[in-house]
């Protein structure tokens, strides 16, 4: 009886082991999105960056109509170069728009216009990823990362001087040439949203964001991946040249997973908003009217920082939508 019992236990344990060995761990949707992707290999693989140094003003930096960086804090910034490749669809002239705002209420005084000291210096640089494999080459040693600079006020060019003292707002657009080995569709073939019925378009945009809010709150990772897959594929091609080991992509995946693994979650309503267009009217987003530099769309989750600290945050994510050619449905494009 005792032997029979032990034999039964043995068979049961073996069955569990065999069953476990026969099972395969299902890859989660976010991992699937970045799987089976081979890095692109070009002779040159430039990554373009934008950075600004400012005094006495706040600012937003747009590349080809897409907000890439903003600063609305009463402190200076250093070393915040931002990769802008996913706003560069192909080689050619690229547009940079800088929007300047006065400081408003500070601890000492209120500034509704720019003072004589207000200024901003914008710099476009680049780095060639292909040189990472040639650290001892002359090509690496002599590489020139400078692309373009633009200063406001512009005091050097007396024929085209820019003065902002006393103004309540200033906006300027300049161009630079980018040469990249890839070409992505992005919003280049999308419909012009400015030519559509604006009231109907607004309803569709609000409905899209509300649905996206539900997807995130319900932590429906598979559905979310379906919504952002085209954006991520183009970001991979343009920003990382399909190198999923790139730090920016690894960090991107990690942050996405935190949202869907978070024990804390909170659905946030859209803040008071203003519709903004980009990409020559082909992309659309909702800008926050109560928080400078923020999107009107947001959601709450628990973020884990590199040092292990955890904090419940409200993430304001600028998500740009478009309507592809031949479609009447909004989709995420950036």
N, C-alpha and C positions, 0 to 999 in steps of 0.2 A: 504494500500500500504506500509505504513511504517512498520506495523507489519509483513507483508509478507517478506519484505526485511530483517528485523532482524532475522526472523525465518530461512531464507536462509543462512544468515551469521552463525547462530548457528549450522545448519546442516553441513555447510562446515567445521567449526572448529572441530566439533565432529568427522567428517570424518578424519581430519588430525591427531587428537589424537589417534583414533582407528588404523589408518594406522601406526603411529609411534610405538604404543604399540605392533603391530603385527610384527614389524621388529626386527631382532636380529642383533647385531653388529657382523660383520664378524671378526673372529680372524685372525690376520695377520700371514703370513707364519712363521716368526721367533718364535712367541709365540706357534704356533701349534707344532713346532719342539720339544719344551720342555714341552708339555702338556701331561697329562695322564701318568706321570712317577712317580712311587712310589719309595721312597728311599730304597736302599738295606740295609738290616740289617744283619751284621755279628758280631761274637763275637769280632773279631779284624778287624779294618778298617784302616790300616796304609797308611799315605801319606808320600812320600819320597821327600826330598828337597836337592838341591845342592847350595853351596855358595862358593865364593872364596875371598881371601884377597891377593892383589898383590902390588908389588913395582917395578918400573922400567921396566914394560912390559905391553903389551896388550894381550888379550887372548880370546879364544873361548872355550866353554865347550859343548861337545857332549855326549849324552847318547844313547847307542845302535845305533850310526850313525846319530842321529838327533840333530841339533843345539838347545841347550836349553837356553844358555845365552852367551852374548858376551860383551866385554868392550873395546872400542877404544877411550876413552876420557882421557885427561891429568889431570884427577882428580880421587881421590880414591872413593871407594864405601863402604857403611855400610848398613847392614840389607836388603840385596837383595836376601834372600833365595828364590829359584824358585822351585815350585812343578814339579817333573819329572815323576809323575805316568803315564802320557799318553805316555811316551816312554818305560814304563815297561809293556810288554804284558802278562807276567805270572811270577810266582815264579821261582827263579833260579839265576844264575850268570848274572850280568848286566855289560856292558862295559862302561867305562867313558874315553873319549879321550879329552885331553887338548892340545890345539894348542897355542903356545906362539910366540909373535911377538915383535921386538924391538920398541922403542918409535918413531923412525924416527925423523922428524924435530920438535923440541920443541922451546919455546920462546928464549931459551938460546943457545942450541947446537943441532946438529944432531947426532942421535944414530942409526946406521945401524946394530949394533950387541949388544948383551946383555952386560951390565956392571957387575962388581962383586957384585953390590947391587941388581940386578934383582932377584926377587923370587916370588913365588906364593904358597899359602896354600889353598888346596881344602878340603871342608868338606861335607860329606853326613850325613844328619840327618833324623829323621822320627818323625811323630806324629800320634797317634792312635785316630781317630775321635770317636771311640766307647767310649773313656774315657771322652768325653765331657759331657756325662750324669752321670758321676761318679766323680764329682769334689772333694768330701770329702773322697774318698776311698784310701786305702793304695796303691792300684794298681796305682792310679793317682799320688800319692805323690812320689812313688818310681820308676816312669817310667824313663827308660834310653833312651834318644833320639839319642845317638851317634851310628853311623853305620860304618863310615870309614873316614880316613883322608889321604891326600897324599900331600907331600911337594916337591917342586922343587926350589932350589937344595935340594937333599936329603943328608944331612950331618950326620944323625944319623946312617944309615946303611952303614958302611964302605965297606962292601962286594958288595953292590949294589948302590954305590954313583952316583948321577946325578949332573953334572956340566954343566952350560950353558954359562958361561962367554966367550965372543968372538964369539958366534954362531949367525948367521943371522936369525935362525928359530929353533924352537924345538917342537917336538910332542911326546906325550907319552900316552899310554893306560893302564889303570889298571881296576880291576874288584871289585865288591862288591856283596854281596848276598842280595837279596830282597825277602821277603815272603809276598805275597798278596793273598786275598781270591778269586779274580776274574781271569778270563783268557779271553782275547780278541784276535781276529784273527789278527787285524792289518795288517802287511805286512809279517807275518810268512809263509803264503801259496802263496805269490805273486811270479810272475815270476822274474828271474834274468835278470835285464835290461842291465847288462854289456855284456851279451852274444848276444844281438840283434845288428842289423845293426845300428851303432852309428849315421850316417848321417840321416837316416830315423827317428830314435828315436828323434834326436834333432829337426827335423821339426815338429814332433808330439807334443813335449813339448812346443815349441814356439807357435804353433797354439793353444794349450790348454790355455796357459797364455793370449794370445791375445783375445780369446773368453771370458775368465773370466773377462778380462778388460772391454769388451763390456757389459757384464752382469752387472757389478758394475756401470759403467757409465750410463747405461740406467735405473739403479735402479730397475732392475727386481728381486725383492726380492724372489719371488716364485721359479724362475729358480736357483737363487743362493743357496737357501735352498736345492733344489734337488741335487746340486753339492756337498754340504758339509755335508749332513745328516748322512752319515756313519761315518765320522770323529767325528761329534758332539756326536753321540750315544756312541762311544767308549771313548771319553773324559769324558762324563757324568759318565760312569761306573767306569773308572779307577781313575779319579781325584776327583770326588765328590760323588762317590757311589750313583749316581742318585738323590742326594739331590739338587733339582733345586733352593733351597733357599740359598745354599752355596754362600758366597760373590763372589768368583771367577767366578761362573756361572752367577750370577746376573750382575756382571760387564761385563762379556763377551756378554751377551744379549744386554745390554745397548749400548756398543760400536758398535755392529753389527747394531743396529737400527739407530744409528747416521749416519752411512754411507748411509743408504737408505732414511733417512729423510733430509739429508743435502741439503740446497739450493745451496751451492757451490759444484761443482763436476768437476774433471779434469781427462781426460784420459792421462796416461803417457806411453811413449814407453818403452820397455825393455832397461835397461842400458846394457853397455858392460858386458858380462857375461862369466862364466865358469860353465860347468856342474859338479855338485857334486852328488855323490851317497852315500847312507847310508843303514843301515839295511842289510849288506852283499850283496849290489848291488840291493836290491829290491825296494828302494825308490830313488827318484831323485828330484833335485831342481836346480835353477839357482842362482849362487852366483855372487854378484856384484863385478866387477873388478875395479870400479872407486871410490867406497865408502866402506871402510873397515867395515866388520861386517854386511853388508846389503844384502838383497835379490836384484836380478836384476828386480823383479816384484814390481810394486808400483802403487798407485792411489791417487788422491787428493780428500779430502773432508773436511768439517768443523767439528772440534771436540769440544765438550763442556766439560769443566773440572768440577771437583767437586765443585769449588767455583763459577761456573756460567760463567766463562770466555769462550769465543769462539775464536778459532784460526783455520785458514786455514792451513792444514798440508798435507804433502806428506807421506803417510803410506807405508813403505816397509815391506811387509808381506812375510815371508818365508812360502811357501806352498809346501808341499811334495806330489809328485804324485807316483802312482804305477799302475801296471797292474795285476788285480786279476787273480787267476788261472782260465784258460779256457776263458779268455777275451783278446781281442787285443786292448782294449780302455784304455786310461789313466784315472785314477780317483784320486780325492783328498783323501789322507789317513791321513794327519796331517797338 
